[in-house]
């Protein structure tokens, strides 16, 4: 059984379809990585706030006290 030759147009259409599928795959992967980045940033922020609160508790400093200290330092 003889194979039929594909025209240049058919070959280009197939390559275009493959390229579009690859782009969609990478966009999906990129979206997943962006979501992971956002989750890590959120978790890091929460950890930093917890560390700050622990330091404030150890030094017996209130939020208002910290505000006042920062305000004084910036003048």
mmCIF file of the N, C-alpha and C atoms, coordinates in Angstrom:
data_MODEL
# 
_entry.id   MODEL 
# 
loop_
_atom_site.group_PDB 
_atom_site.id 
_atom_site.type_symbol 
_atom_site.label_atom_id 
_atom_site.label_alt_id 
_atom_site.label_comp_id 
_atom_site.label_asym_id 
_atom_site.label_entity_id 
_atom_site.label_seq_id 
_atom_site.pdbx_PDB_ins_code 
_atom_site.Cartn_x 
_atom_site.Cartn_y 
_atom_site.Cartn_z 
_atom_site.occupancy 
_atom_site.B_iso_or_equiv 
_atom_site.pdbx_formal_charge 
_atom_site.auth_seq_id 
_atom_site.auth_comp_id 
_atom_site.auth_asym_id 
_atom_site.auth_atom_id 
_atom_site.pdbx_PDB_model_num 
ATOM 1   N N  . UNK A 1 1  ? 0.841  -1.172 0.000  1.00 0.00 ? 1  UNK A N  1 
ATOM 2   C CA . UNK A 1 1  ? 0.000  0.000  0.000  1.00 0.00 ? 1  UNK A CA 1 
ATOM 3   C C  . UNK A 1 1  ? 0.890  1.239  0.000  1.00 0.00 ? 1  UNK A C  1 
ATOM 4   N N  . UNK A 1 2  ? 0.712  2.085  -0.948 1.00 0.00 ? 2  UNK A N  1 
ATOM 5   C CA . UNK A 1 2  ? 1.540  3.279  -1.110 1.00 0.00 ? 2  UNK A CA 1 
ATOM 6   C C  . UNK A 1 2  ? 1.048  4.380  -0.176 1.00 0.00 ? 2  UNK A C  1 
ATOM 7   N N  . UNK A 1 3  ? 2.035  5.088  0.392  1.00 0.00 ? 3  UNK A N  1 
ATOM 8   C CA . UNK A 1 3  ? 1.691  6.219  1.257  1.00 0.00 ? 3  UNK A CA 1 
ATOM 9   C C  . UNK A 1 3  ? 1.445  7.444  0.404  1.00 0.00 ? 3  UNK A C  1 
ATOM 10  N N  . UNK A 1 4  ? 0.493  8.246  0.833  1.00 0.00 ? 4  UNK A N  1 
ATOM 11  C CA . UNK A 1 4  ? 0.253  9.491  0.102  1.00 0.00 ? 4  UNK A CA 1 
ATOM 12  C C  . UNK A 1 4  ? 1.164  10.559 0.676  1.00 0.00 ? 4  UNK A C  1 
ATOM 13  N N  . UNK A 1 5  ? 1.667  11.388 -0.194 1.00 0.00 ? 5  UNK A N  1 
ATOM 14  C CA . UNK A 1 5  ? 2.547  12.475 0.232  1.00 0.00 ? 5  UNK A CA 1 
ATOM 15  C C  . UNK A 1 5  ? 1.694  13.630 0.741  1.00 0.00 ? 5  UNK A C  1 
ATOM 16  N N  . UNK A 1 6  ? 2.163  14.198 1.829  1.00 0.00 ? 6  UNK A N  1 
ATOM 17  C CA . UNK A 1 6  ? 1.473  15.361 2.366  1.00 0.00 ? 6  UNK A CA 1 
ATOM 18  C C  . UNK A 1 6  ? 2.005  16.601 1.665  1.00 0.00 ? 6  UNK A C  1 
ATOM 19  N N  . UNK A 1 7  ? 1.116  17.513 1.442  1.00 0.00 ? 7  UNK A N  1 
ATOM 20  C CA . UNK A 1 7  ? 1.521  18.757 0.792  1.00 0.00 ? 7  UNK A CA 1 
ATOM 21  C C  . UNK A 1 7  ? 2.251  19.639 1.804  1.00 0.00 ? 7  UNK A C  1 
ATOM 22  N N  . UNK A 1 8  ? 2.924  20.642 1.281  1.00 0.00 ? 8  UNK A N  1 
ATOM 23  C CA . UNK A 1 8  ? 3.619  21.595 2.143  1.00 0.00 ? 8  UNK A CA 1 
ATOM 24  C C  . UNK A 1 8  ? 2.639  22.261 3.092  1.00 0.00 ? 8  UNK A C  1 
ATOM 25  N N  . UNK A 1 9  ? 1.466  22.546 2.589  1.00 0.00 ? 9  UNK A N  1 
ATOM 26  C CA . UNK A 1 9  ? 0.427  23.175 3.406  1.00 0.00 ? 9  UNK A CA 1 
ATOM 27  C C  . UNK A 1 9  ? 0.036  22.277 4.575  1.00 0.00 ? 9  UNK A C  1 
ATOM 28  N N  . UNK A 1 10 ? -0.161 21.000 4.317  1.00 0.00 ? 10 UNK A N  1 
ATOM 29  C CA . UNK A 1 10 ? -0.517 20.051 5.369  1.00 0.00 ? 10 UNK A CA 1 
ATOM 30  C C  . UNK A 1 10 ? 0.600  19.926 6.407  1.00 0.00 ? 10 UNK A C  1 
ATOM 31  N N  . UNK A 1 11 ? 1.832  19.902 5.933  1.00 0.00 ? 11 UNK A N  1 
ATOM 32  C CA . UNK A 1 11 ? 2.972  19.819 6.848  1.00 0.00 ? 11 UNK A CA 1 
ATOM 33  C C  . UNK A 1 11 ? 3.038  21.061 7.750  1.00 0.00 ? 11 UNK A C  1 
ATOM 34  N N  . UNK A 1 12 ? 2.831  22.233 7.158  1.00 0.00 ? 12 UNK A N  1 
ATOM 35  C CA . UNK A 1 12 ? 2.869  23.465 7.937  1.00 0.00 ? 12 UNK A CA 1 
ATOM 36  C C  . UNK A 1 12 ? 1.711  23.529 8.934  1.00 0.00 ? 12 UNK A C  1 
ATOM 37  N N  . UNK A 1 13 ? 0.541  23.076 8.504  1.00 0.00 ? 13 UNK A N  1 
ATOM 38  C CA . UNK A 1 13 ? -0.602 23.063 9.411  1.00 0.00 ? 13 UNK A CA 1 
ATOM 39  C C  . UNK A 1 13 ? -0.339 22.138 10.602 1.00 0.00 ? 13 UNK A C  1 
ATOM 40  N N  . UNK A 1 14 ? 0.288  21.009 10.338 1.00 0.00 ? 14 UNK A N  1 
ATOM 41  C CA . UNK A 1 14 ? 0.620  20.068 11.407 1.00 0.00 ? 14 UNK A CA 1 
ATOM 42  C C  . UNK A 1 14 ? 1.654  20.675 12.357 1.00 0.00 ? 14 UNK A C  1 
ATOM 43  N N  . UNK A 1 15 ? 2.669  21.331 11.807 1.00 0.00 ? 15 UNK A N  1 
ATOM 44  C CA . UNK A 1 15 ? 3.685  21.979 12.643 1.00 0.00 ? 15 UNK A CA 1 
ATOM 45  C C  . UNK A 1 15 ? 3.067  23.099 13.482 1.00 0.00 ? 15 UNK A C  1 
ATOM 46  N N  . UNK A 1 16 ? 2.149  23.856 12.870 1.00 0.00 ? 16 UNK A N  1 
ATOM 47  C CA . UNK A 1 16 ? 1.469  24.922 13.583 1.00 0.00 ? 16 UNK A CA 1 
ATOM 48  C C  . UNK A 1 16 ? 0.654  24.355 14.750 1.00 0.00 ? 16 UNK A C  1 
ATOM 49  N N  . UNK A 1 17 ? -0.059 23.283 14.505 1.00 0.00 ? 17 UNK A N  1 
ATOM 50  C CA . UNK A 1 17 ? -0.852 22.646 15.550 1.00 0.00 ? 17 UNK A CA 1 
ATOM 51  C C  . UNK A 1 17 ? 0.049  22.162 16.680 1.00 0.00 ? 17 UNK A C  1 
ATOM 52  N N  . UNK A 1 18 ? 1.180  21.550 16.341 1.00 0.00 ? 18 UNK A N  1 
ATOM 53  C CA . UNK A 1 18 ? 2.125  21.077 17.354 1.00 0.00 ? 18 UNK A CA 1 
ATOM 54  C C  . UNK A 1 18 ? 2.680  22.246 18.174 1.00 0.00 ? 18 UNK A C  1 
ATOM 55  N N  . UNK A 1 19 ? 2.982  23.346 17.502 1.00 0.00 ? 19 UNK A N  1 
ATOM 56  C CA . UNK A 1 19 ? 3.497  24.525 18.195 1.00 0.00 ? 19 UNK A CA 1 
ATOM 57  C C  . UNK A 1 19 ? 2.449  25.090 19.147 1.00 0.00 ? 19 UNK A C  1 
ATOM 58  N N  . UNK A 1 20 ? 1.206  25.167 18.704 1.00 0.00 ? 20 UNK A N  1 
ATOM 59  C CA . UNK A 1 20 ? 0.121  25.672 19.554 1.00 0.00 ? 20 UNK A CA 1 
ATOM 60  C C  . UNK A 1 20 ? -0.086 24.774 20.770 1.00 0.00 ? 20 UNK A C  1 
ATOM 61  N N  . UNK A 1 21 ? -0.003 23.469 20.578 1.00 0.00 ? 21 UNK A N  1 
ATOM 62  C CA . UNK A 1 21 ? -0.149 22.535 21.691 1.00 0.00 ? 21 UNK A CA 1 
ATOM 63  C C  . UNK A 1 21 ? 1.004  22.690 22.681 1.00 0.00 ? 21 UNK A C  1 
ATOM 64  N N  . UNK A 1 22 ? 2.214  22.874 22.171 1.00 0.00 ? 22 UNK A N  1 
ATOM 65  C CA . UNK A 1 22 ? 3.373  23.066 23.040 1.00 0.00 ? 22 UNK A CA 1 
ATOM 66  C C  . UNK A 1 22 ? 3.239  24.359 23.839 1.00 0.00 ? 22 UNK A C  1 
ATOM 67  N N  . UNK A 1 23 ? 2.777  25.419 23.191 1.00 0.00 ? 23 UNK A N  1 
ATOM 68  C CA . UNK A 1 23 ? 2.572  26.703 23.878 1.00 0.00 ? 23 UNK A CA 1 
ATOM 69  C C  . UNK A 1 23 ? 1.546  26.539 24.998 1.00 0.00 ? 23 UNK A C  1 
ATOM 70  N N  . UNK A 1 24 ? 0.452  25.866 24.709 1.00 0.00 ? 24 UNK A N  1 
ATOM 71  C CA . UNK A 1 24 ? -0.594 25.652 25.717 1.00 0.00 ? 24 UNK A CA 1 
ATOM 72  C C  . UNK A 1 24 ? -0.036 24.866 26.898 1.00 0.00 ? 24 UNK A C  1 
ATOM 73  N N  . UNK A 1 25 ? 0.772  23.864 26.607 1.00 0.00 ? 25 UNK A N  1 
ATOM 74  C CA . UNK A 1 25 ? 1.372  23.041 27.662 1.00 0.00 ? 25 UNK A CA 1 
ATOM 75  C C  . UNK A 1 25 ? 2.292  23.895 28.536 1.00 0.00 ? 25 UNK A C  1 
ATOM 76  N N  . UNK A 1 26 ? 3.135  24.710 27.927 1.00 0.00 ? 26 UNK A N  1 
ATOM 77  C CA . UNK A 1 26 ? 4.063  25.540 28.693 1.00 0.00 ? 26 UNK A CA 1 
ATOM 78  C C  . UNK A 1 26 ? 3.340  26.643 29.458 1.00 0.00 ? 26 UNK A C  1 
ATOM 79  N N  . UNK A 1 27 ? 2.266  27.184 28.895 1.00 0.00 ? 27 UNK A N  1 
ATOM 80  C CA . UNK A 1 27 ? 1.484  28.196 29.610 1.00 0.00 ? 27 UNK A CA 1 
ATOM 81  C C  . UNK A 1 27 ? 0.835  27.598 30.854 1.00 0.00 ? 27 UNK A C  1 
ATOM 82  N N  . UNK A 1 28 ? 0.354  26.373 30.738 1.00 0.00 ? 28 UNK A N  1 
ATOM 83  C CA . UNK A 1 28 ? -0.243 25.688 31.885 1.00 0.00 ? 28 UNK A CA 1 
ATOM 84  C C  . UNK A 1 28 ? 0.825  25.444 32.956 1.00 0.00 ? 28 UNK A C  1 
ATOM 85  N N  . UNK A 1 29 ? 1.994  25.021 32.529 1.00 0.00 ? 29 UNK A N  1 
ATOM 86  C CA . UNK A 1 29 ? 3.101  24.786 33.456 1.00 0.00 ? 29 UNK A CA 1 
ATOM 87  C C  . UNK A 1 29 ? 3.525  26.101 34.116 1.00 0.00 ? 29 UNK A C  1 
ATOM 88  N N  . UNK A 1 30 ? 3.610  27.163 33.344 1.00 0.00 ? 30 UNK A N  1 
ATOM 89  C CA . UNK A 1 30 ? 3.993  28.474 33.864 1.00 0.00 ? 30 UNK A CA 1 
ATOM 90  C C  . UNK A 1 30 ? 2.974  28.947 34.895 1.00 0.00 ? 30 UNK A C  1 
ATOM 91  N N  . UNK A 1 31 ? 1.705  28.746 34.630 1.00 0.00 ? 31 UNK A N  1 
ATOM 92  C CA . UNK A 1 31 ? 0.664  29.142 35.574 1.00 0.00 ? 31 UNK A CA 1 
ATOM 93  C C  . UNK A 1 31 ? 0.823  28.382 36.887 1.00 0.00 ? 31 UNK A C  1 
ATOM 94  N N  . UNK A 1 32 ? 1.127  27.099 36.794 1.00 0.00 ? 32 UNK A N  1 
ATOM 95  C CA . UNK A 1 32 ? 1.338  26.288 37.996 1.00 0.00 ? 32 UNK A CA 1 
ATOM 96  C C  . UNK A 1 32 ? 2.530  26.823 38.796 1.00 0.00 ? 32 UNK A C  1 
ATOM 97  N N  . UNK A 1 33 ? 3.606  27.162 38.127 1.00 0.00 ? 33 UNK A N  1 
ATOM 98  C CA . UNK A 1 33 ? 4.795  27.675 38.804 1.00 0.00 ? 33 UNK A CA 1 
ATOM 99  C C  . UNK A 1 33 ? 4.506  29.035 39.440 1.00 0.00 ? 33 UNK A C  1 
ATOM 100 N N  . UNK A 1 34 ? 3.736  29.883 38.762 1.00 0.00 ? 34 UNK A N  1 
ATOM 101 C CA . UNK A 1 34 ? 3.363  31.181 39.336 1.00 0.00 ? 34 UNK A CA 1 
ATOM 102 C C  . UNK A 1 34 ? 2.533  30.998 40.602 1.00 0.00 ? 34 UNK A C  1 
ATOM 103 N N  . UNK A 1 35 ? 1.619  30.038 40.591 1.00 0.00 ? 35 UNK A N  1 
ATOM 104 C CA . UNK A 1 35 ? 0.806  29.759 41.772 1.00 0.00 ? 35 UNK A CA 1 
ATOM 105 C C  . UNK A 1 35 ? 1.680  29.259 42.922 1.00 0.00 ? 35 UNK A C  1 
ATOM 106 N N  . UNK A 1 36 ? 2.637  28.421 42.600 1.00 0.00 ? 36 UNK A N  1 
ATOM 107 C CA . UNK A 1 36 ? 3.570  27.906 43.606 1.00 0.00 ? 36 UNK A CA 1 
ATOM 108 C C  . UNK A 1 36 ? 4.400  29.049 44.188 1.00 0.00 ? 36 UNK A C  1 
ATOM 109 N N  . UNK A 1 37 ? 4.842  29.968 43.333 1.00 0.00 ? 37 UNK A N  1 
ATOM 110 C CA . UNK A 1 37 ? 5.614  31.129 43.779 1.00 0.00 ? 37 UNK A CA 1 
ATOM 111 C C  . UNK A 1 37 ? 4.786  31.977 44.738 1.00 0.00 ? 37 UNK A C  1 
ATOM 112 N N  . UNK A 1 38 ? 3.540  32.218 44.367 1.00 0.00 ? 38 UNK A N  1 
ATOM 113 C CA . UNK A 1 38 ? 2.656  33.036 45.201 1.00 0.00 ? 38 UNK A CA 1 
ATOM 114 C C  . UNK A 1 38 ? 2.435  32.370 46.560 1.00 0.00 ? 38 UNK A C  1 
ATOM 115 N N  . UNK A 1 39 ? 2.256  31.058 46.581 1.00 0.00 ? 39 UNK A N  1 
ATOM 116 C CA . UNK A 1 39 ? 2.054  30.330 47.836 1.00 0.00 ? 39 UNK A CA 1 
ATOM 117 C C  . UNK A 1 39 ? 3.303  30.427 48.714 1.00 0.00 ? 39 UNK A C  1 
ATOM 118 N N  . UNK A 1 40 ? 4.476  30.308 48.115 1.00 0.00 ? 40 UNK A N  1 
ATOM 119 C CA . UNK A 1 40 ? 5.731  30.409 48.870 1.00 0.00 ? 40 UNK A CA 1 
ATOM 120 C C  . UNK A 1 40 ? 5.901  31.810 49.445 1.00 0.00 ? 40 UNK A C  1 
ATOM 121 N N  . UNK A 1 41 ? 5.592  32.830 48.658 1.00 0.00 ? 41 UNK A N  1 
ATOM 122 C CA . UNK A 1 41 ? 5.693  34.207 49.138 1.00 0.00 ? 41 UNK A CA 1 
ATOM 123 C C  . UNK A 1 41 ? 4.746  34.443 50.314 1.00 0.00 ? 41 UNK A C  1 
ATOM 124 N N  . UNK A 1 42 ? 3.541  33.924 50.206 1.00 0.00 ? 42 UNK A N  1 
ATOM 125 C CA . UNK A 1 42 ? 2.550  34.086 51.271 1.00 0.00 ? 42 UNK A CA 1 
ATOM 126 C C  . UNK A 1 42 ? 3.019  33.389 52.549 1.00 0.00 ? 42 UNK A C  1 
ATOM 127 N N  . UNK A 1 43 ? 3.546  32.182 52.397 1.00 0.00 ? 43 UNK A N  1 
ATOM 128 C CA . UNK A 1 43 ? 4.026  31.420 53.542 1.00 0.00 ? 43 UNK A CA 1 
ATOM 129 C C  . UNK A 1 43 ? 5.232  32.114 54.188 1.00 0.00 ? 43 UNK A C  1 
ATOM 130 N N  . UNK A 1 44 ? 6.126  32.638 53.363 1.00 0.00 ? 44 UNK A N  1 
ATOM 131 C CA . UNK A 1 44 ? 7.298  33.356 53.867 1.00 0.00 ? 44 UNK A CA 1 
ATOM 132 C C  . UNK A 1 44 ? 6.877  34.608 54.625 1.00 0.00 ? 44 UNK A C  1 
ATOM 133 N N  . UNK A 1 45 ? 5.919  35.329 54.090 1.00 0.00 ? 45 UNK A N  1 
ATOM 134 C CA . UNK A 1 45 ? 5.405  36.536 54.745 1.00 0.00 ? 45 UNK A CA 1 
ATOM 135 C C  . UNK A 1 45 ? 4.825  36.193 56.123 1.00 0.00 ? 45 UNK A C  1 
ATOM 136 N N  . UNK A 1 46 ? 4.044  35.124 56.195 1.00 0.00 ? 46 UNK A N  1 
ATOM 137 C CA . UNK A 1 46 ? 3.451  34.702 57.467 1.00 0.00 ? 46 UNK A CA 1 
ATOM 138 C C  . UNK A 1 46 ? 4.543  34.316 58.466 1.00 0.00 ? 46 UNK A C  1 
ATOM 139 N N  . UNK A 1 47 ? 5.572  33.630 57.985 1.00 0.00 ? 47 UNK A N  1 
ATOM 140 C CA . UNK A 1 47 ? 6.677  33.237 58.853 1.00 0.00 ? 47 UNK A CA 1 
ATOM 141 C C  . UNK A 1 47 ? 7.421  34.460 59.391 1.00 0.00 ? 47 UNK A C  1 
ATOM 142 N N  . UNK A 1 48 ? 7.653  35.440 58.521 1.00 0.00 ? 48 UNK A N  1 
ATOM 143 C CA . UNK A 1 48 ? 8.337  36.659 58.944 1.00 0.00 ? 48 UNK A CA 1 
ATOM 144 C C  . UNK A 1 48 ? 7.511  37.419 59.977 1.00 0.00 ? 48 UNK A C  1 
ATOM 145 N N  . UNK A 1 49 ? 6.203  37.485 59.783 1.00 0.00 ? 49 UNK A N  1 
ATOM 146 C CA . UNK A 1 49 ? 5.333  38.143 60.763 1.00 0.00 ? 49 UNK A CA 1 
ATOM 147 C C  . UNK A 1 49 ? 5.359  37.409 62.105 1.00 0.00 ? 49 UNK A C  1 
ATOM 148 N N  . UNK A 1 50 ? 5.363  36.094 62.044 1.00 0.00 ? 50 UNK A N  1 
ATOM 149 C CA . UNK A 1 50 ? 5.431  35.311 63.274 1.00 0.00 ? 50 UNK A CA 1 
ATOM 150 C C  . UNK A 1 50 ? 6.746  35.570 64.012 1.00 0.00 ? 50 UNK A C  1 
ATOM 151 N N  . UNK A 1 51 ? 7.855  35.623 63.276 1.00 0.00 ? 51 UNK A N  1 
ATOM 152 C CA . UNK A 1 51 ? 9.152  35.916 63.884 1.00 0.00 ? 51 UNK A CA 1 
ATOM 153 C C  . UNK A 1 51 ? 9.149  37.302 64.524 1.00 0.00 ? 51 UNK A C  1 
ATOM 154 N N  . UNK A 1 52 ? 8.577  38.269 63.833 1.00 0.00 ? 52 UNK A N  1 
ATOM 155 C CA . UNK A 1 52 ? 8.504  39.629 64.358 1.00 0.00 ? 52 UNK A CA 1 
ATOM 156 C C  . UNK A 1 52 ? 7.666  39.667 65.635 1.00 0.00 ? 52 UNK A C  1 
ATOM 157 N N  . UNK A 1 53 ? 6.524  39.003 65.614 1.00 0.00 ? 53 UNK A N  1 
ATOM 158 C CA . UNK A 1 53 ? 5.671  38.977 66.805 1.00 0.00 ? 53 UNK A CA 1 
ATOM 159 C C  . UNK A 1 53 ? 6.392  38.303 67.982 1.00 0.00 ? 53 UNK A C  1 
ATOM 160 N N  . UNK A 1 54 ? 7.135  37.229 67.712 1.00 0.00 ? 54 UNK A N  1 
ATOM 161 C CA . UNK A 1 54 ? 7.898  36.562 68.771 1.00 0.00 ? 54 UNK A CA 1 
ATOM 162 C C  . UNK A 1 54 ? 8.951  37.494 69.366 1.00 0.00 ? 54 UNK A C  1 
ATOM 163 N N  . UNK A 1 55 ? 9.653  38.219 68.494 1.00 0.00 ? 55 UNK A N  1 
ATOM 164 C CA . UNK A 1 55 ? 10.653 39.176 68.973 1.00 0.00 ? 55 UNK A CA 1 
ATOM 165 C C  . UNK A 1 55 ? 9.996  40.253 69.821 1.00 0.00 ? 55 UNK A C  1 
ATOM 166 N N  . UNK A 1 56 ? 8.854  40.751 69.378 1.00 0.00 ? 56 UNK A N  1 
ATOM 167 C CA . UNK A 1 56 ? 8.149  41.788 70.122 1.00 0.00 ? 56 UNK A CA 1 
ATOM 168 C C  . UNK A 1 56 ? 7.706  41.264 71.493 1.00 0.00 ? 56 UNK A C  1 
ATOM 169 N N  . UNK A 1 57 ? 7.225  40.038 71.526 1.00 0.00 ? 57 UNK A N  1 
ATOM 170 C CA . UNK A 1 57 ? 6.802  39.439 72.798 1.00 0.00 ? 57 UNK A CA 1 
ATOM 171 C C  . UNK A 1 57 ? 7.986  39.259 73.740 1.00 0.00 ? 57 UNK A C  1 
ATOM 172 N N  . UNK A 1 58 ? 9.132  38.808 73.205 1.00 0.00 ? 58 UNK A N  1 
ATOM 173 C CA . UNK A 1 58 ? 10.328 38.625 74.024 1.00 0.00 ? 58 UNK A CA 1 
ATOM 174 C C  . UNK A 1 58 ? 10.792 39.946 74.630 1.00 0.00 ? 58 UNK A C  1 
ATOM 175 N N  . UNK A 1 59 ? 10.646 41.013 73.879 1.00 0.00 ? 59 UNK A N  1 
ATOM 176 C CA . UNK A 1 59 ? 11.082 42.328 74.339 1.00 0.00 ? 59 UNK A CA 1 
ATOM 177 C C  . UNK A 1 59 ? 9.952  43.110 75.027 1.00 0.00 ? 59 UNK A C  1 
ATOM 178 N N  . UNK A 1 60 ? 8.790  42.470 75.136 1.00 0.00 ? 60 UNK A N  1 
ATOM 179 C CA . UNK A 1 60 ? 7.624  43.093 75.756 1.00 0.00 ? 60 UNK A CA 1 
ATOM 180 C C  . UNK A 1 60 ? 7.276  44.428 75.071 1.00 0.00 ? 60 UNK A C  1 
ATOM 181 N N  . UNK A 1 61 ? 7.219  44.382 73.738 1.00 0.00 ? 61 UNK A N  1 
ATOM 182 C CA . UNK A 1 61 ? 6.892  45.573 72.949 1.00 0.00 ? 61 UNK A CA 1 
ATOM 183 C C  . UNK A 1 61 ? 5.532  45.350 72.291 1.00 0.00 ? 61 UNK A C  1 
ATOM 184 N N  . UNK A 1 62 ? 4.651  46.315 72.428 1.00 0.00 ? 62 UNK A N  1 
ATOM 185 C CA . UNK A 1 62 ? 3.332  46.235 71.804 1.00 0.00 ? 62 UNK A CA 1 
ATOM 186 C C  . UNK A 1 62 ? 3.421  46.748 70.362 1.00 0.00 ? 62 UNK A C  1 
ATOM 187 N N  . UNK A 1 63 ? 2.362  46.530 69.623 1.00 0.00 ? 63 UNK A N  1 
ATOM 188 C CA . UNK A 1 63 ? 2.310  47.037 68.249 1.00 0.00 ? 63 UNK A CA 1 
ATOM 189 C C  . UNK A 1 63 ? 2.409  48.557 68.262 1.00 0.00 ? 63 UNK A C  1 
ATOM 190 N N  . UNK A 1 64 ? 1.698  49.171 69.195 1.00 0.00 ? 64 UNK A N  1 
ATOM 191 C CA . UNK A 1 64 ? 1.743  50.633 69.295 1.00 0.00 ? 64 UNK A CA 1 
ATOM 192 C C  . UNK A 1 64 ? 3.155  51.100 69.669 1.00 0.00 ? 64 UNK A C  1 
ATOM 193 N N  . UNK A 1 65 ? 3.797  50.362 70.546 1.00 0.00 ? 65 UNK A N  1 
ATOM 194 C CA . UNK A 1 65 ? 5.176  50.701 70.920 1.00 0.00 ? 65 UNK A CA 1 
ATOM 195 C C  . UNK A 1 65 ? 6.119  50.615 69.725 1.00 0.00 ? 65 UNK A C  1 
ATOM 196 N N  . UNK A 1 66 ? 5.943  49.596 68.910 1.00 0.00 ? 66 UNK A N  1 
ATOM 197 C CA . UNK A 1 66 ? 6.767  49.442 67.710 1.00 0.00 ? 66 UNK A CA 1 
ATOM 198 C C  . UNK A 1 66 ? 6.502  50.574 66.726 1.00 0.00 ? 66 UNK A C  1 
ATOM 199 N N  . UNK A 1 67 ? 5.242  50.926 66.565 1.00 0.00 ? 67 UNK A N  1 
ATOM 200 C CA . UNK A 1 67 ? 4.885  52.051 65.690 1.00 0.00 ? 67 UNK A CA 1 
ATOM 201 C C  . UNK A 1 67 ? 5.610  53.318 66.136 1.00 0.00 ? 67 UNK A C  1 
ATOM 202 N N  . UNK A 1 68 ? 5.567  53.566 67.427 1.00 0.00 ? 68 UNK A N  1 
ATOM 203 C CA . UNK A 1 68 ? 6.187  54.774 67.980 1.00 0.00 ? 68 UNK A CA 1 
ATOM 204 C C  . UNK A 1 68 ? 7.695  54.744 67.754 1.00 0.00 ? 68 UNK A C  1 
ATOM 205 N N  . UNK A 1 69 ? 8.318  53.576 67.954 1.00 0.00 ? 69 UNK A N  1 
ATOM 206 C CA . UNK A 1 69 ? 9.762  53.459 67.739 1.00 0.00 ? 69 UNK A CA 1 
ATOM 207 C C  . UNK A 1 69 ? 10.120 53.747 66.284 1.00 0.00 ? 69 UNK A C  1 
ATOM 208 N N  . UNK A 1 70 ? 9.368  53.199 65.365 1.00 0.00 ? 70 UNK A N  1 
ATOM 209 C CA . UNK A 1 70 ? 9.626  53.415 63.938 1.00 0.00 ? 70 UNK A CA 1 
ATOM 210 C C  . UNK A 1 70 ? 9.413  54.871 63.583 1.00 0.00 ? 70 UNK A C  1 
ATOM 211 N N  . UNK A 1 71 ? 8.364  55.452 64.114 1.00 0.00 ? 71 UNK A N  1 
ATOM 212 C CA . UNK A 1 71 ? 8.073  56.881 63.851 1.00 0.00 ? 71 UNK A CA 1 
ATOM 213 C C  . UNK A 1 71 ? 9.221  57.771 64.344 1.00 0.00 ? 71 UNK A C  1 
ATOM 214 N N  . UNK A 1 72 ? 9.727  57.466 65.526 1.00 0.00 ? 72 UNK A N  1 
ATOM 215 C CA . UNK A 1 72 ? 10.841 58.242 66.084 1.00 0.00 ? 72 UNK A CA 1 
ATOM 216 C C  . UNK A 1 72 ? 12.108 58.083 65.261 1.00 0.00 ? 72 UNK A C  1 
ATOM 217 N N  . UNK A 1 73 ? 12.361 56.867 64.787 1.00 0.00 ? 73 UNK A N  1 
ATOM 218 C CA . UNK A 1 73 ? 13.566 56.600 63.998 1.00 0.00 ? 73 UNK A CA 1 
ATOM 219 C C  . UNK A 1 73 ? 13.521 57.300 62.646 1.00 0.00 ? 73 UNK A C  1 
ATOM 220 N N  . UNK A 1 74 ? 12.351 57.484 62.103 1.00 0.00 ? 74 UNK A N  1 
ATOM 221 C CA . UNK A 1 74 ? 12.249 58.070 60.774 1.00 0.00 ? 74 UNK A CA 1 
ATOM 222 C C  . UNK A 1 74 ? 12.267 59.590 60.771 1.00 0.00 ? 74 UNK A C  1 
ATOM 223 N N  . UNK A 1 75 ? 12.319 60.189 61.954 1.00 0.00 ? 75 UNK A N  1 
ATOM 224 C CA . UNK A 1 75 ? 12.351 61.662 62.035 1.00 0.00 ? 75 UNK A CA 1 
ATOM 225 C C  . UNK A 1 75 ? 13.745 62.186 62.038 1.00 0.00 ? 75 UNK A C  1 
# 
